[in-house]
Amino acid sequence: MFSERVIALLAPGQGSQAPGMLAPWLETEGAGERLAEWSEATGLDLVRLGTEADADEIKDTSVTQPLVVALTLLAAEELRRQVDLPADTPVAGHSVGELAAAALAGVFSPLDAVRLAAVRGREMAAACAFEETGMTAVLGGDSEEVLARLDELGLDAANRNGAGQIVAAGPIAALAELDANPPAEARIRPLSVAGAFHTRFMATAEEALRKHAESVSVSDPVRPLLSNLDGAVVTSGAEVLRRLVAQVTLPVRWDVCMTTLADRGITGAIELPPAGALAGLVKRGMTGVTAVPLKTPASFGKVLTLVAAQDGAATDGNPGSAESVTSDAARTTPADTSETTR
């Protein structure tokens, strides 16, 4: 039965962006009006940035964060026109994707989500100027040994993504030492980022975001909304906003978000654009769950196939029917997903 389908909506973070990522979505209903409103609110030409800007321009944190949130929300509107998901569909976002997830759960408006992303991105970029810091993905190895090594070097585990991925963050010198002497059986991949996001080095950005958040009106979530802080389903809009602000300096615990989704019986997941990283993590970290990355409007065929498969599984008791969906995430390597950092 339709109401028995257990599909989650996933909102990606900053590491998934690519030049021209907005272009395929410009012809969807209402896209022009939404982007004009959001561009005026943020002082950014989101259409130009999402269609014409090169990789160097869009990797600027102050640009990427509002652009990613805008794209995610734009695609979510089209998803609602294509698919009637149940009201209790869980929603989870990774890092800045939490802003989009909160809007999808009705905590605040899409406009407020894009505004918050613009402030967050601008202030996090500014915080990077105070000290030379960075981030490095640690792939594989024993997680406890990895965490102990980071602690030894004075580094923070800024992201614990599950599926064998931990992202270290902190001073450049300490990251260089991690690269030279990694934990046993772990691979090290330095990330091209401006600084140590989700650590104490972002304290000024957290304070600036907190001040902006004081003017944001919130409502309690109308869908189950997971928090990066601890994977919990948060039911208070005020608490959601408090956590979103605090998360600027706190680790992203996507690993426990996946645990919560598994505990809720998730059998399928749709990752909104710019998609791929989270679907890859789900593919490797959640046994038996089919994840579809909604990269462009052309990917709606895969989404509809996933929905039909989940409906069929609920009706005939055959959970394997969902596995007939072929996901782009199946071809994603761990290195491809390690840049899900912000």
Disulfide bonds with the S-S distance in Angstrom:
none
